[in-house]
């Protein structure tokens, strides 16, 4: 008996790549909440520095903190699929 599945050849590079991608996806599925929490903390620190810079009149601190905050928010964009 010759089944169609017997004729199927397995490419070792493809199977290794697939198993590695599955492992990465499993790790990412566990770690995304922790990474999102860390990014939220960075955003809060950016807001604190913006407020501090406005109160002291330091334009460089305000502008740097705005760049920091925008970067953190852009980094969070891929996480919107979890909400």
C-alpha positions as CSV (number, residue, x, y, z in Angstrom):
1,X,0.0,0.0,0.0
2,X,1.3,3.3,-1.0
3,X,-0.3,6.2,0.7
4,X,0.0,9.8,-0.5
5,X,1.6,10.7,2.8
6,X,4.4,8.2,2.2
7,X,5.5,10.2,-0.9
8,X,5.8,13.4,1.0
9,X,9.4,14.4,1.6
10,X,10.3,16.4,4.7
11,X,12.7,19.3,4.3
12,X,14.8,19.3,7.5
13,X,15.4,23.1,7.1
14,X,11.7,23.8,6.9
15,X,10.8,21.6,9.9
16,X,13.6,23.2,12.0
17,X,12.5,26.7,11.1
18,X,8.9,25.8,11.8
19,X,9.7,24.4,15.3
20,X,11.9,27.4,16.1
21,X,9.1,29.8,15.1
22,X,6.6,27.8,17.2
23,X,8.9,28.1,20.2
24,X,9.4,31.8,19.7
25,X,5.6,32.3,19.4
26,X,5.0,30.4,22.6
27,X,7.6,32.5,24.5
28,X,6.1,35.7,23.0
29,X,2.6,34.6,24.0
30,X,3.8,34.4,27.6
31,X,6.0,37.5,27.7
32,X,3.9,40.2,26.0
33,X,2.0,41.2,29.1
34,X,5.3,41.8,31.0
35,X,6.7,43.8,28.1
36,X,3.5,45.9,27.8
37,X,3.7,46.6,31.6
38,X,7.4,47.7,31.2
39,X,6.5,50.0,28.2
40,X,3.6,51.5,30.3
41,X,6.1,52.3,33.0
42,X,8.4,54.0,30.5
43,X,5.4,56.1,29.3
44,X,4.6,57.1,32.8
45,X,8.3,58.1,33.4
46,X,8.1,60.1,30.1
47,X,5.1,62.0,31.3
48,X,6.8,62.7,34.7
49,X,9.8,64.1,32.9
50,X,7.6,66.3,30.6
51,X,5.8,67.7,33.7
52,X,9.2,68.3,35.4
53,X,10.6,69.9,32.3
54,X,7.6,72.2,31.9
55,X,7.8,73.3,35.6
56,X,11.5,74.1,35.4
57,X,11.3,75.6,32.0
58,X,13.8,73.2,30.5
59,X,13.0,72.9,26.8
60,X,15.6,70.1,26.2
61,X,14.0,67.9,28.9
62,X,10.5,68.5,27.5
63,X,11.5,67.8,23.9
64,X,13.6,64.7,24.8
65,X,10.7,63.3,26.9
66,X,8.2,63.9,24.1
67,X,10.4,61.9,21.8
68,X,10.8,59.2,24.5
69,X,7.0,59.1,25.0
70,X,6.2,58.9,21.3
71,X,8.7,56.1,20.8
72,X,7.2,54.1,23.6
73,X,3.7,54.6,22.2
74,X,4.9,53.5,18.7
75,X,6.5,50.4,20.3
76,X,3.1,49.6,21.8
77,X,1.3,49.6,18.5
78,X,1.8,45.8,17.8
79,X,0.1,45.0,21.1
80,X,-3.3,46.5,20.1
81,X,-4.2,43.1,18.7
82,X,-4.4,41.8,22.2
83,X,-7.1,44.2,23.2
